[in-house]
Structure formats: C-alpha cells, structure tokens
C-alpha cells in the first residue's frame, strides 16, 4: 500500500467504490506535487492562448484583472522577496488568521491554497468516485469535469435556467448518488448570479451524502451576499475563494477553501505541498486595505455598464453578467469570432460547446474597451 495516501484516505476511497489499484495512481499524482492531469485556472486560460501576444494588443480573454495587485500587496511582496529562500510557513498562518477574521470563521474552518482550482480538484477527488457523480452547470467552469474524469466519476451537465442561473432543482434531481454539486457564483463564463435562496434550497434538498461546492471566485464584483455564514452554520458545504480576480493576483496564486474541519480534513490529504509565500503575503496585505473591494467593484461596474450600453445601442446580443466577464453572441462559431478579433489585435475569450456562437469577454480597462468597441463596429 503506498504511503502517499493516509490509511484514512484509503479507507474512504474503498468505501466510495475505488479499488486498491487506484491508490498507486493517486499516490503518483500526489508525489508529483500538483494535480498534473487536471486543468487548473492557468491551463484553462491557455485554451485561449494563441502564442505571443503583441504588446499593444487588447487581451480580454482570460478573466484577468489588468489592475494587478494593489500597491500595498506589491510593497509587501517586494519586501518579502529577499526571504524567498525560506518556506516561511508562518506567513500562511498569518493569512489564515486574517481571512478567517474577515469571514467571521474560526481558523479551523479555513484551508489556504494556491488559487481556488487546487481545492476544487481536491474536493472532487475526495467526494466523487465511480459510484458518486459530479454535477455542474452547462455552460460552466470546466475544471471539475477533468478531475471527475480522472477518478472515474460520472458527470452530469445541467443547462442554466432561462434567466441564466444554476437550475438547482434540476441539479438536485440529476443523480440520487451525486457526490459533488458544483455551483460557480457568479457563473464562469456567463458572469450571472444564482440567488442566495436557491443555494440554500440546494443545501436543504441535495441528495443524501452529497457535498455542495460553492465557488465564489467572482463574488467580490457583485452586491450579492457571500455565503461564509453557511460554512459557520456547519452546512454540507465547501466554499472557494481566490485572489486571482478582483484582487489582481492571478499569477501569484492565493486562495482558500472554507468548510467544517471534518470536511477540510478529507481534502487535506490531496495536498500539493508548501504554498507560494509571495501569494500568502500579498493576500494578507490585500485584506488589510479597507476600500479596495468597494473601489475596484465600482470601477469595473462603470466600465461594464458603459460597454453594455454600447452593445445595446448596436443591437449586439449578449448575456449581461454581473462579474468581470460576460458572453457575447457572435452569430457564428465562436472560433471564427476569436480569429476575426485577433486580426484586429483584440484577443477575446473562447466559446463553450453548449453555446457554440457565444464568446466569453473579460472586462478590461476603459482604453481596452474603447478599442474593443471599435473592433466590434467593423465586425457586425
């Protein structure tokens, strides 16, 4: 028996329908130090990678924040770089304390991570199996499907509602043996919100023994209530947060999973090791900036609403998201639209099979959006 998996994880895996032969495969994965077979945030962004991008190009294809880290985070990271030869685990502990205090959670309810895709994969590995399925929206963020495929779990794709929300009732009914029901809120790629009431309904009506995985990567851009209080209430919920979006730290890798200690214990064994200290330091510093979220949210909303008004004036079809991305209907295959925009030095996002004519567009700076408008005027 390979020691890379604890006896607890081995017993849990056997109970979920895995064979002992699967342990070697999992152990090799963990020994490699990362979820190598899986798509993560960076790898999924690379689906829009077309090679070197000109320096003067508009890059609105990967939901990145062009503002980057706040000045306070930059200063903290630069100050700490000289200590980069140390693991400095205490900085991760400081981050746990800071984010737990902000979310009104106990530190025991926080698992720090490099972004939010790492714990997403861990949750899928821990709670799905050949007998426990993975249920998610379509179109939606695809990372969980890749990890579900790796563990041999059945996957269920549930279309969004007519108002572009997660259809939580259809998700709850998709499979009585579901292991994980994944809700990205706001949704990626549509940027649309699912109501707090529907999330609570799903928690109350999900299949017995299943876990709700709530991904709030884009929640800071909205006025919607965050759901950390449901974690504090000890629901069957693991909540994901990242510093890649509003906080502008996509390349620095910082995030966290919130959940009951017994739930987090089940995913800790699928660890990728020490966390990037620069990410931990930058995230901790960001949390101390009182008006950062409000100011960045207001700035992005102003840019987004201006762009939406332009699209409406030009009768261009789109789904009005509430986050830093939305879906635009190109009226022909999304790949054709991507190529046409690239020819105009505009790099837009890819399409999703469920919506083949739609392209995901990230909200950039006012200057970038002005260039995008000009390019659209020559396309439609």
C-alpha positions in Angstrom: 0.0 0.0 0.0 1.5 3.3 -1.0 2.1 5.6 2.0 1.4 8.7 0.0 -2.2 8.2 0.9 -3.1 8.0 4.5 -5.0 5.0 5.9 -8.0 7.3 6.4 -8.0 8.3 2.7 -7.5 4.7 1.6 -10.5 3.6 3.7 -12.6 6.5 2.5 -11.7 5.7 -1.1 -12.6 2.0 -0.8 -15.9 3.0 0.7 -16.6 5.2 -2.3 -16.0 2.4 -4.9 -12.3 2.7 -5.7 -10.1 -0.3 -6.0 -6.7 -0.7 -4.3 -5.1 -0.5 -7.7 -6.4 3.1 -7.9 -4.2 4.1 -4.9 -1.0 3.8 -6.9 -2.4 6.2 -9.5 -3.4 8.7 -6.8 -0.1 8.3 -4.9 1.9 9.1 -8.1 -0.3 12.2 -8.6 0.4 13.5 -5.1 4.1 12.7 -5.3 4.3 14.8 -8.4 3.4 17.8 -6.2 0.4 19.0 -8.2 -2.8 17.9 -9.9 -0.9 17.3 -13.1 -3.7 15.6 -15.2 -6.2 18.3 -14.4 -7.0 21.6 -15.9 -6.5 24.5 -13.5 -7.1 28.2 -13.8 -3.9 28.8 -15.7 -4.3 25.8 -18.0 -7.9 26.7 -18.8 -6.8 30.3 -19.6 -4.4 28.7 -22.0 -7.3 27.4 -24.1 -7.4 31.0 -25.4 -3.6 31.0 -25.8 -2.6 31.8 -29.4 1.1 32.3 -28.8 2.9 35.6 -28.3 0.6 38.5 -27.9 1.7 41.9 -29.3 2.4 44.4 -26.6 -0.2 46.8 -27.9 -2.9 44.1 -28.2 -6.1 44.2 -26.1 -6.1 41.0 -24.0 -9.6 40.3 -22.7 -9.7 36.5 -23.0 -8.8 35.1 -19.6 -10.8 37.0 -16.9 -7.6 38.6 -15.7 -7.6 41.9 -13.7 -5.5 44.4 -15.7 -5.0 46.5 -12.5 -2.9 43.7 -10.9 -2.2 43.6 -7.2 -2.9 46.7 -5.1 0.1 48.8 -4.2 0.0 47.5 -0.6 0.3 44.0 -1.8 3.1 44.9 -4.2 5.1 46.6 -1.4 4.6 43.6 0.9 5.7 41.1 -1.7 8.8 43.1 -2.7 9.8 43.5 0.9 9.5 39.8 1.4 11.2 38.6 -1.7 14.7 38.6 -0.1 13.4 35.9 2.2 12.4 33.7 -0.7 14.9 31.1 0.2 12.8 30.2 3.2 9.5 28.3 3.3 8.2 30.8 5.9 5.1 28.7 6.9 4.2 31.4 9.4 3.1 33.7 6.6 0.5 31.1 5.6 -0.6 31.0 9.3 -1.0 34.8 9.2 -3.1 34.6 6.1 -5.4 32.0 7.7 -5.9 34.3 10.7 -6.5 37.3 8.5 -9.1 35.8 6.2 -10.8 33.8 9.0 -11.3 37.1 10.9 -12.7 38.8 7.8 -15.2 36.0 7.2 -16.2 35.6 10.8 -14.9 32.0 10.8 -12.7 30.0 13.0 -9.2 29.4 11.6 -10.0 25.7 11.7 -12.6 26.3 9.0 -10.0 27.7 6.6 -7.7 25.7 4.3 -5.3 28.0 2.4 -4.5 27.3 -1.2 -2.7 28.4 -4.3 -5.7 30.0 -6.0 -9.1 28.2 -5.9 -8.8 25.5 -8.5 -6.5 23.4 -6.3 -9.1 22.9 -3.6 -11.7 22.5 -6.3 -9.9 19.4 -7.6 -9.3 18.1 -4.1 -13.0 18.3 -3.3 -13.9 16.4 -6.5 -11.3 13.7 -5.7 -12.4 13.4 -2.1 -16.2 13.3 -2.6 -16.8 11.8 -6.1 -15.9 8.3 -7.3 -17.1 5.6 -9.7 -20.3 5.4 -7.7 -20.7 9.1 -6.8 -21.1 11.6 -9.6 -20.1 15.2 -10.2 -23.0 17.6 -11.1 -22.4 21.1 -12.6 -24.0 23.8 -14.8 -23.5 23.9 -18.5 -22.0 26.2 -19.6 -19.8 26.5 -16.6 -16.3 26.4 -15.3 -14.9 23.0 -16.6 -12.1 22.2 -14.1 -14.2 19.9 -12.0 -15.1 17.7 -15.0 -11.5 16.9 -15.7 -10.8 15.8 -12.1 -14.0 13.8 -12.1 -12.9 12.0 -15.2 -9.6 11.2 -13.6 -11.3 9.4 -10.7 -13.8 7.7 -13.0 -16.8 9.6 -11.7 -19.9 10.0 -13.8 -20.6 13.7 -14.8 -23.9 15.4 -15.1 -24.2 18.7 -17.1 -27.3 20.7 -16.2 -28.3 23.6 -18.5 -28.7 27.1 -16.9 -32.2 28.4 -16.5 -33.8 30.9 -18.9 -32.5 33.7 -16.6 -29.0 32.2 -16.7 -29.0 30.9 -13.1 -28.0 27.5 -11.9 -31.0 25.2 -12.1 -30.7 23.9 -8.6 -33.8 21.8 -8.7 -32.6 20.0 -11.9 -29.1 19.6 -10.3 -30.6 18.1 -7.1 -32.6 15.6 -9.3 -29.7 14.8 -11.7 -28.4 11.8 -9.8 -29.6 10.4 -6.4 -26.0 9.2 -5.9 -24.3 12.6 -6.6 -21.1 13.2 -4.7 -20.5 16.9 -5.5 -22.9 19.5 -6.8 -20.8 22.4 -8.1 -22.1 26.0 -8.2 -19.9 28.8 -9.5 -21.5 32.0 -8.4 -21.3 34.3 -10.3 -21.0 31.7 -13.0 -18.0 31.4 -15.3 -18.4 32.1 -18.3 -21.7 33.9 -18.1 -21.0 36.2 -15.1 -24.6 35.6 -14.0 -25.7 35.2 -10.4 -27.7 32.4 -8.7 -29.8 33.6 -5.8 -28.9 33.0 -2.2 -32.3 31.4 -1.7 -31.6 28.8 -4.4 -28.2 28.0 -2.9 -29.9 27.5 0.5 -32.6 25.3 -1.2 -29.9 23.2 -2.8 -28.2 22.6 0.6 -31.5 21.6 2.1 -32.6 19.3 -0.8 -29.4 17.8 -2.2 -29.0 14.0 -2.4 -28.1 12.4 0.8 -24.4 12.2 1.5 -23.5 14.7 -1.3 -21.5 17.9 -0.9 -22.2 21.4 -2.3 -19.1 23.0 -3.7 -19.7 26.8 -4.0 -17.1 28.7 -6.0 -17.2 32.4 -5.2 -14.2 33.4 -7.3 -16.1 36.4 -8.7 -18.4 37.3 -5.8 -16.4 40.4 -4.9 -17.6 42.1 -8.1 -21.2 41.8 -7.0 -23.6 43.1 -4.3 -24.7 39.5 -3.6 -24.4 38.2 -0.1 -21.4 35.9 0.5 -22.1 32.5 1.9 -19.4 32.1 4.6 -22.1 32.3 7.2 -23.4 29.0 5.8 -20.0 27.5 6.5 -20.1 28.8 10.0 -23.5 27.1 10.3 -21.8 23.7 9.6 -23.7 23.0 6.4 -22.5 20.3 3.9 -20.7 23.0 2.0 -17.2 23.8 0.9 -16.8 27.4 -0.2 -14.0 28.5 -2.5 -12.4 32.0 -2.7 -9.5 33.3 -4.8 -7.3 36.4 -5.0 -6.9 35.9 -8.8 -9.8 38.1 -9.8 -10.8 41.4 -8.1 -7.5 41.3 -6.1 -5.5 41.0 -9.3 -3.2 38.2 -8.2 -3.8 35.5 -10.9 -0.1 34.9 -11.4 0.8 35.0 -7.7 -1.6 32.2 -6.6 -3.5 32.7 -3.4 -6.9 31.4 -2.3 -8.7 29.4 0.3 -11.4 26.8 0.9 -13.8 27.3 3.8 -15.6 24.4 5.4 -16.2 22.3 8.5 -13.0 20.9 9.9 -14.2 17.3 9.2 -14.8 18.2 5.5 -11.5 20.0 5.1 -9.7 17.0 6.7 -11.0 14.9 3.8 -9.3 17.1 1.2 -6.1 17.9 3.1 -4.5 14.6 2.1 -4.6 15.6 -1.6 -2.1 18.4 -0.9 0.3 19.9 -3.3 2.8 20.9 -0.6 4.0 24.3 0.5 2.2 27.4 -0.7 3.8 30.3 -2.6 4.8 32.7 0.2 4.6 35.7 -2.2 0.9 34.9 -2.7 0.3 34.5 1.0 2.0 37.8 1.9 0.2 39.6 -0.9 -3.2 38.3 0.0 -2.7 39.1 3.7 -1.8 42.7 2.7 -4.7 43.0 0.4 -7.2 42.0 3.1 -6.0 45.0 5.2 -6.9 47.6 2.5 -10.3 48.8 3.7 -11.8 50.3 0.5 -10.1 48.0 -2.1 -13.0 45.8 -2.8 -15.6 48.6 -3.0 -13.4 50.8 -5.2 -12.5 48.1 -7.7 -16.0 46.8 -7.8 -17.3 50.3 -8.6 -14.6 50.9 -11.2 -15.4 47.6 -13.0 -19.1 48.2 -12.9 -18.8 51.6 -14.5 -16.7 50.2 -17.4 -19.0 47.2 -17.8 -22.2 49.2 -17.8 -20.7 51.6 -20.4 -19.8 48.6 -22.6 -23.3 47.0 -22.2 -24.9 50.3 -23.2 -22.8 50.4 -26.3 -23.8 46.8 -27.2 -27.5 47.6 -26.7 -27.2 50.6 -29.0 -25.6 48.5 -31.7 -28.2 45.7 -31.2 -25.4 43.2 -30.4 -26.8 40.2 -28.4 -25.1 39.4 -25.1 -25.8 38.0 -21.6 -25.4 40.8 -19.1 -23.2 39.3 -16.5 -22.6 40.9 -13.1 -18.9 40.0 -12.7 -15.8 40.6 -14.8 -16.9 38.6 -17.8 -20.0 38.1 -20.0 -21.0 36.2 -23.0 -21.4 37.9 -26.4 -23.3 36.2 -29.3 -21.1 36.5 -32.4 -23.9 34.9 -34.5 -21.4 32.5 -36.0 -19.0 29.9 -34.5 -17.1 31.4 -31.6 -13.8 30.3 -33.0 -14.4 32.4 -36.1 -15.2 35.4 -34.0 -12.0 34.9 -31.9 -9.9 34.8 -35.1 -11.7 37.9 -36.6 -11.0 39.9 -33.4 -7.4 38.7 -33.3 -6.9 40.1 -36.8 -8.0 43.4 -35.3 -5.4 43.0 -32.4 -8.2 42.1 -29.9 -7.8 38.8 -28.0 -11.2 37.7 -26.8 -12.3 34.5 -25.0 -13.2 31.2 -26.3 -16.6 29.6 -26.7 -18.4 26.7 -24.9 -19.9 23.7 -26.7 -23.3 24.3 -25.1 -23.4 27.8 -26.6 -21.4 27.5 -29.8 -21.8 31.0 -31.1 -21.0 32.8 -27.9 -17.6 34.1 -26.8 -16.6 35.0 -23.3 -15.4 38.5 -23.0 -13.4 39.8 -20.0 -13.9 43.4 -18.8 -10.7 45.4 -19.3 -9.6 49.0 -18.8 -11.6 51.9 -20.4 -8.9 52.2 -23.0 -9.1 48.5 -23.9 -12.9 48.6 -24.0 -12.8 51.6 -26.4 -10.6 49.6 -28.8 -12.9 46.6 -28.4 -15.9 48.8 -29.4 -14.1 50.0 -32.5 -13.3 46.4 -33.5 -16.9 45.3 -32.9 -18.1 48.1 -35.1 -16.2 46.7 -38.0 -17.3 43.1 -37.3 -21.1 43.5 -37.1 
